[in-house]
Each structure stands twice: as C-alpha cells, then as structure tokens.
Amino acid sequence: MNDEKFIFCLEAVPDVESEAVTETYTNLQQLAWELGIGSIYQTCDTIEGLEDSLNALLYNDHNFKNYEIIYLVMEGEKNTVCLNDYYYSIEEIAEIFEGRMKGKIIHFANAKVLDLTSDEAQYFLDVTGAKAISGYGAEFGKVTSSNLDKAFFGLFEDEDDVIEIVEELHRKYYALCKLLDFRLYY
C-alpha cells in the first residue's frame, strides 16, 4: 500500500462520548508507525452514527478514492452487526453502503462471524459495488483477529491483487488463518 492509500476504520462502541483507547485504535497506530499505512479511525454507537461517519467520509474527505479498505469492527451474530442493542443484517448494511463502495474491500474483524452463502455475498457485492468482502468464520472466543488484520492490511503495501494478497496471507500465517477461518468473497 503506497502513501496515497488508506484504511477507513469504523468501530462500534457502547458510547461514542467515552474516550477509551481500544485495541483497534492502538493497532492502527502501530500500522502507521511500522508500515506507514495511514488510517482514519471513527467510532459509532448507532446505525445513524454509522451512516453519518460513512457520509462524512464520502462527501467531505477528498481522499475517499484512496481508501482501499473499509475496516468494520463490530460485534454481532452470524451475518449481523449489533449497534445500540439492535441487530442489523448484512443486507441492511449493504443497503446503507449502496453503490458507494466501488473498488473497496470491506473487511470485518472477528468480533462477528461472517458466513455468507454465495447468493448473500453476491448481493452484498452487487449492492455496494465493493471489490470484495472479507472476515472470519470462527467466533471471537479468546483470540482477536487484530494481528491477522494487521498482516492482511500490510500485504497491500506491495500488492494490489486481493487474490494474491489472500494467498500470501495463507502462506505466511496459515495456522492463524485456519484458526480464525479467514474468508474472502469476491
């Protein structure tokens, strides 16, 4: 990933007014220091907050085209995200992103399971315009995906082909990919 490409991270938190430093925020800072990968980090606690953050990114950030990865750190059950104790389906999230993710990779941390059928994945990709959606099939448990997420993002530094990146990720971190059940839908 060269200097002109960034990660946009949106993390669901219980209260956006709280100024607690999360593991996600710390990891994004490490990516910046260690690999020079810039990111924008925002939090949300409601679906409206998610939409507002996305709209601000789309309409107010002139570098939006340079955000290759949209990184979503949100709890939820299989193929849902939970915001303010309400569950939103992957289809509802796709509709919020409708047509606005052209060429982006939407990556979910393992705070939620991503287990899409081929029809669900195709629907998400068609509605959002995203190049790919990725995440994990294993439940959160005691192992977070943060280290594998960092490795995944770091591979974009030298490669643009998402298939090559995923193959390299599996070559370098096979055991962790297998443990967390890394998945890519494209």
Secondary structure, DSSP 8 states (H G I E B T S, - for coil): --TT-EEEEEEE-S-TT-----HHHHHHHHHHHHH--EEEEEEESSHHHHHHHHHHHHHH-TTGGGEEEEEEE---STTEEEETTEEEEHHHHHHHTTT--TT-EEEE-TTS-----HHHHHHHHHHH--SEEEEESS--TT--SHHHHHHHHHHTTT---HHHHHHHHHHHSHHHHHHHTEEEE-
